[in-house]
Amino acid sequence: MNVTDEMAEAAGYNKHFAMTKWALETTFGECELMLCTDTLQYDDYDRYDSEAFDGKAKLKRHKEVFPEDCKRAFELGVRLTS
C-alpha cells in the first residue's frame, strides 16, 4: 500500500498531526510540519518477496519526489536555524 498525503487525510492522520503540532506550539512556540510520504521500505525491491508494495512505483516516486522532499527538509532546517 502506498501512503499518500490524500490517504493520510482520509485516514484521519492529519487530525493527529494537527493536535501534535498544537501541543508542540503550546509548549515550545512556532512549529512547522513536514510530511514525506510513500517512502522506500527496501533499497532493492527485487531482493524481497512482498506484494504489499509496487517496487517500480516506489522507485519512480523516490527518483521524482524524494529530491523535492529533501529540498523542503533542507529549507526547513535553514528556517529553523536562522
C-alpha positions as CSV (number, residue, x, y, z in Angstrom):
1,M,0.0,0.0,0.0
2,N,1.4,3.4,-0.9
3,V,0.5,6.0,1.7
4,T,0.0,9.3,0.0
5,D,-1.0,12.7,1.5
6,E,-4.5,12.1,0.4
7,M,-4.6,8.7,2.1
8,A,-3.2,10.2,5.3
9,E,-6.0,12.8,5.2
10,A,-8.7,10.2,4.5
11,A,-7.4,8.0,7.4
12,G,-7.6,10.9,9.8
13,Y,-3.8,11.2,10.3
14,N,-3.9,15.0,9.7
15,K,-6.1,15.5,12.8
16,H,-3.4,13.7,14.8
17,F,-0.7,15.8,13.2
18,A,-2.6,19.0,13.9
19,M,-3.1,18.0,17.5
20,T,0.6,17.2,17.9
21,K,1.6,20.4,16.2
22,W,-0.7,22.4,18.5
23,A,0.9,20.7,21.6
24,L,4.4,21.5,20.4
25,E,3.4,25.1,19.6
26,T,1.8,25.4,23.0
27,T,5.0,24.2,24.7
28,F,7.8,25.4,22.5
29,G,6.3,28.1,20.2
30,E,6.1,28.2,16.4
31,C,6.1,24.8,14.8
32,E,6.2,23.5,11.2
33,L,5.0,20.1,10.0
34,M,6.7,18.4,7.0
35,L,5.4,15.1,5.7
36,C,7.4,12.8,3.5
37,T,5.0,10.1,2.4
38,D,5.2,7.0,0.3
39,T,8.8,6.4,1.0
40,L,11.0,3.4,0.2
41,Q,10.9,0.3,2.5
42,Y,13.7,-1.5,0.8
43,D,16.8,-0.4,-1.1
44,D,16.3,-3.2,-3.6
45,Y,12.7,-4.4,-4.1
46,D,13.9,-7.4,-6.3
47,R,15.5,-8.9,-3.2
48,Y,12.2,-9.2,-1.3
49,D,9.1,-11.2,-2.0
50,S,6.4,-8.6,-1.0
51,E,3.2,-7.9,-2.6
52,A,2.5,-5.0,-0.2
53,F,4.4,-2.6,-2.3
54,D,4.8,-1.8,-6.0
55,G,8.6,-1.6,-6.2
56,K,8.7,0.1,-9.6
57,A,6.2,2.8,-8.5
58,K,8.2,3.3,-5.2
59,L,11.5,3.7,-7.1
60,K,9.9,6.1,-9.6
61,R,8.4,8.2,-6.8
62,H,11.7,8.1,-5.0
63,K,13.5,9.4,-8.1
64,E,11.0,12.1,-8.8
65,V,9.6,13.2,-5.5
66,F,12.2,12.4,-2.8
67,P,14.7,15.0,-4.1
68,E,11.9,17.6,-3.6
69,D,11.2,16.3,-0.1
70,C,14.9,16.6,0.7
71,K,15.0,20.2,-0.7
72,R,11.9,21.1,1.5
73,A,13.6,19.5,4.5
74,F,16.8,21.4,3.9
75,E,14.8,24.7,3.6
76,L,13.0,23.9,6.8
77,G,16.4,23.3,8.5
78,V,17.6,26.7,7.2
79,R,14.5,28.4,8.6
80,L,14.8,26.7,11.9
81,T,18.4,27.7,12.4
82,S,18.1,31.3,11.1
